[in-house]
Amino acid sequence: MEHISFLVTVVIITALAFDFTNGFHDTANAMATSIATGALRPKVAVAISGVLNLAGAFLSVAVAKTISGGLVDEKAGIQPAVVFAALIGAIIWNLVTWLRGIPSSSSHALYGGLIGATLVAVGMHGVHFDVVVTKILIPAAASPIVAGVAAWGATKIAYRTTAKGSKNVNNMGFKFGQIASASLVSLAHGTNDAQKTMGVITLTLVTAGAVAPGSNPPTWVIVSSGLAIALGTYLGGWRIIRTLGKGIAEIEAPQGFAAQTASATVILTSSHMGFGLSTTQVCSGGIMGAGKAGPTGRVNWSTARRMAYAWGLTLPAAALLGGGGALLVDRGAVGEVLLAMIGVGASAWIYVLSRRQRIDAGNVVDVPAVGEGPAAPLTPVPAASGPIAA
């Protein structure tokens, strides 16, 4: 019993560590275009996003219940060690894609880890594949398309309705609009992604017999999950912010406003319906749609293809990592310790590699426009000006 209690504590800490990586991995979803257009200074943007991610965590628990009682069978004999294996797999995949600056899905990394670990630990009957299809795979395919089409239409409308106005005045107005729309995306992100960690912790408590199957996340789980994702968001995932803000399309303020508004609408709607979609895919689709509808119509499809490959790989890759972790923990305490050492070692090594080419608030916008050649040297530049200057 003491071993189980200790392991549950370790799993909860690991889940919050995943939540933290989810925060800095997905900061770009809300704030990349606002930073790129100069609507918000980088550090102000991540601070606003962090606060609103925390607030969003308290708005709903529908997605959390999809994780804790929908994706896998709570009664199939899943143990806390299995959840631990799933989380280690998800964290490693998150860090690998962050190092490469690829906006992959933290959500799908978590789902893949859970599916892989459960399949290895208890077999096919432990996974509700109907839920996987209806609430994960179908939304994954549809949501970026829906967001992209909506952002394309909104961008066209924005440019047509302001065609006779002063460009400087219009841009200033849209930059203020971006502050509101980026804030809405951050709030929506908290309602969707913070809940996934709530669901994992609740699942762990159910498997340990601490709460009844089908229970809502306890209040302390909601608070801690919200705080973890908010802290990760505040630290800023600058590598992915650079990719989404400058790597897909050269975004102007009207496009940024359209992309963020479309993305927030899709995310909030899906959260209400309990769909565990990827906010990264939604926001990336919105940026592509807005980029295509802009004055140049230019989208960096090579970057888009890299992202699409990562999206397709995330679920199976995380499943393999989670399944491998489940094989280790099946050996008992020795396997659990070994898996923990692998997770810590891999995370430390990726961090060391990231220091060789640092990207931070000072140089996150220091890249050329899409299609204008190689990236500029990574040297600090003054932050872009905009409605909020500090």
N, C-alpha and C positions, 0 to 999 in steps of 0.2 A: 504493500500500500504506500509506503514511503517513497519507493521508486516511482510509482505511478504519479503521486502528487508532485514530486520533483520534475518529472518529465512534462506534466501538464504546464508547470510554471515555465519550463524551457520553451515549450511550444508557443505559449502566449507571448513570451519575449520575442521569439523568432517571427511570429505573426506581425507583431508591431514593427519589427525590423523590415519585414516585407512592405508594410504600410508606408514606412519612411521612404524606401526606395521607390515605391509607387508615387509618392508625392513629388520627389525631384525628377523622376522619369517623365511625369505628366504635367509639370508646370507649363511646359510649352503649349499644351493644348489650349489653355486659356489666354496666355499672355504673349505668345510669340509674335503675333501680328501687331499687337499694340506696341511692343518694343521695337519691331522693325519699322513701323511708320513714325515713331517718335511720339505717339500718344502718351506713353508712360515711360519714365526712366526705368531701367532694368530693376534696380533694387526696390523702387516703389511698387513696381508691378508684382514682384514675387511676394512682397509684404501683404498687399491687398489680396492676392490670390490665396495666401496661407490663411488669413483670417476668414475668408468666405468659404474655403474648404472645410474649416472647422464648423462654421455655422451650418453648412449643407449637410453635415453628418447627422444632424438632429431632425431632419425633415421627414425621413421615411426609413422603413426597415424592410421594404418589399424585396430589394435585391439581396439583402442579408439572408432572408429566409430561403431564397432560391439556392444560395450556397449551402446553408446549414442543413436544409431538409429536402432540397429538390435535386441537386446535381448528383449527389451520392446517397446511398441508402444508410441512414443513421443506425438501422438495426442489423446491418450486415456483418457486424463484428469488426468494424473499423476501430483501431486503437489510436491513442494520441501519437504514438511513434510514426504511424502512417501519415498523419497530418504534418508532422515534423519533416518527414522525407519530402512531401509535396512542397512545403514552404522553401526548403533549401534549394530544390530544383528551380522554383520560380524566382528566387532571389538571384541565383547565379545567372539565369537567362536575362533577367532585367539588367544586371550589371554589364554583361557582355554587350548587349545592344546599346546601352548608354555609352559605353566606351567608344563604340563605333558611330555614335551620333544618330542612330537609327530609331525613329519613332515607332517602336513596336508596341504591342499591347501588353501592359502589365496584367490586365484582366485575364487575357488568354494564357499568359504564363502561369497564373494561379490555377486556372481551370485545368490546363494541361498537366500541371504537377499533381493536382488532386486525382485526375482521371488515371494517370499512369501509376501513381502509388496505390490507388484503390484496386486497380486491375491486378497488380502483382500481389497485393496482400490478401484480397478476398475473392478475386475472380470477376467475371463479367457481370454477375448478378449484383455486384456492389455499385454499379454505375447506372443511373437512369438515362439511357441513351435517347429516350424521347425528349427529355428536358434538354439534353445536350444539343439536339437538333433544333427544337423549337425556340429555345431561349438563348442559345449561344451561336450556333452555326448560321442559322437563317438571319438573325440580326447582324452578325459579322459581315455577311455578304451584302445585305440590303442597306445598312445604315450609312456607309460612306457614299453610296450612290445617291441615296435620298438627300443627304446633307450637301453633296456636290451639286445636284440639280437645283436644290433650294437656294444655295449660295449663288449659283450662276444666274438664276432668275432675279434674286434680290440685287445683285451687282448691276445687272442691266437696268433695272428700275432706278437704282440710285443714280447712275450716270445720266439717264434720260431726264429724270426730274430735276436735276441740278445743272443741266447743260448750259443754260443761259445765265447762270450765276457766276460770280467771281470764283475762280479756282481756289485762291487762297482762303477765302471765306468758307467755301464749301469744305475744304480739307480741314480747317479748324473745327467746323461743326461736326464733321464725321469723326475727328479725333476725340472730341468729347463724347460722341456716341459710342466710340470704341471702349472708352472707360466703362460705360454702363454695360455694354454687351460682353466685355471680357469679365466683368464682375459676375454677370449672370452665368457665364460658362464655368467660372470657378465655383459658384454656388451649386451648379448642376453636377460638377465633378465630385463635390463632397457628398451629394446625395447618392451618387452611383458607386464611386470607387472606394470611399471610406467604408461603405457597407460591406464590401467584399471581405475585408479583414474582420469586420464584426461577425460575418457569417462563419469564417474559419474558426475564430475563437469560440463562438457558440457551438460549432460542431465538435470542437475539442472537449468542451465542457459536457456535451451530451455523451460523447464516447467514454468519458471518465465517470459518468453517472452523477455529475454535479448539478445538471439541470435536466428537465424532462424533454424528450423529443418534441419538436414542433414549437418550442419556446421562442419568444422574441429575445433578442440580445439584451442582457442585463444592462442597466444604466452605466455601470463602470466600464463595460466593454465599449459602449457607444462613445463615452468621453475619451477613453484612452486611444481608441482608433482615430477619432477626429483630431486629437492632439498630435499623434504620430504623423498623419498625412499632412497636417498643416506645417509641422516643422520641416518635413522633407520638401514641401512646396516652397517654403521661405528660403531654404538654402539654394534653390534654383538649379534646374538641370540645364545648364548653359549650353551643353553640346547639342541637345535636342532642340532647345530654343533656336539655336542658329540654323539648324536644318529646316524647321518648320517656318521660321520667320523669313529666311533668305534663300534657302536651298531649293524650295519647290517652285516658287514664283516670286516675282518682284511685286510686292503688295503695296498699293496705295490705301489711304484711309478709308475711302468708300468700300473697297474690296474687303478690308479687314473687318469693318463693321458688318458687312453682309455675311461673311464667313462665320463670324462669332455668333451672330444672331441665329443663323440657320442651325449651327451646331448645338447651341444651347437648347433650342426648341426640340431637336431630335433627342438629346440626352435626357431632358426632363420628362418627355413623353415616355421614353423607354423605362426610366426609373420607376415611374408611376405604374407601369405594366409589369415590373419585376424582371425585365430583360437585362441580362448581364452583358451588355455590349461593351465594346472598346471605345472609350472616349477619344483615344488616340486616333483610331480609324475614322471616327466621325469628324473630328476637327481637321484631319488631313484631307478628307474628302471635301470638306467645306472650303479649304484653302485652294485646292485644285480647281474646284468649280468657280470660285471667285477670280482666280488667276486667269482662267480661260475666258471669262467674260470681261476682263479688263481691257484697257486701251490697247495693249500689245497682244493680248491673247496668248502670251507665252507661258508655257509650263515646262519645267525641267523634267522631262519624262524619264531620264536616266535615274534621277533621284527617286521618282515615283515608283519605278520598277524595283529598285533596291528595297524600298519600303514594302512593296507588295510581296516580294520574296520573303521578307522578314515576317510579315503577317501570316503567310502560309506556313512558315516553319515554326512559328512560336508554339502553337498547341502541341504538335508532335515532339518538338525538341524538349519542351518542358515536361511532357509526359515521359520521355525517355529518362530525363534526369530524375524525375520523381520516382519512376519505377526502379531505377538503379539505387536510389536512396532507400526505397522500401526493401530491396534485397539485403541491404546492409543492416537496417534496423531489425530485420527478421532474426539476426544473430544475437539479439539481446543487447545488454548494456554496452558491450564492447563495440558492436556495430553502431550504436547510437553515438557513442563518443567519437568514433572514427568519422562518421558523417558530419558531426559538428566541426571537427578539425578540418575536414575538406571544405566545408562551407566558409569557415573563417579564413582559411588559407587562400581559397580562390578569390574571396572578396578583397583581401589585402593585396594580392598580386594585381588584380585589376585596378585597384586604386593607385598602386605604384606606377603602373603603365600609363594611367591617365595624367600623371604629373609631368610626363615627358613633353606633352603638348597641352598646356593649360588653356582652358577657355573659361572666362568668367564674365562678370558684369562689364568689365572694361573693354573687352574685345569681342563680345558676342555679336555685334553688328558689323564687325570689320571684315566684310566679304563683298565681292563685286556683285552686281545685279546678275540675275539668271541669264546665262548665255554669253557673258562678257569675258570668259576666260577663267584661269585658275584662281583659287582663293588667295587673298592678300596675306602677307605675313601676319602672324598672330601677335600683333603689338597693340597695346592699349590705345584707344581713341576716345575723344570726348563723347559722352552720351548724347543721343539725338535730342533736339529741343522739342517741346510740345506743351500741351496745356498744363501738365504738372512738371515742374522743373526740379523738384527735390524730393 
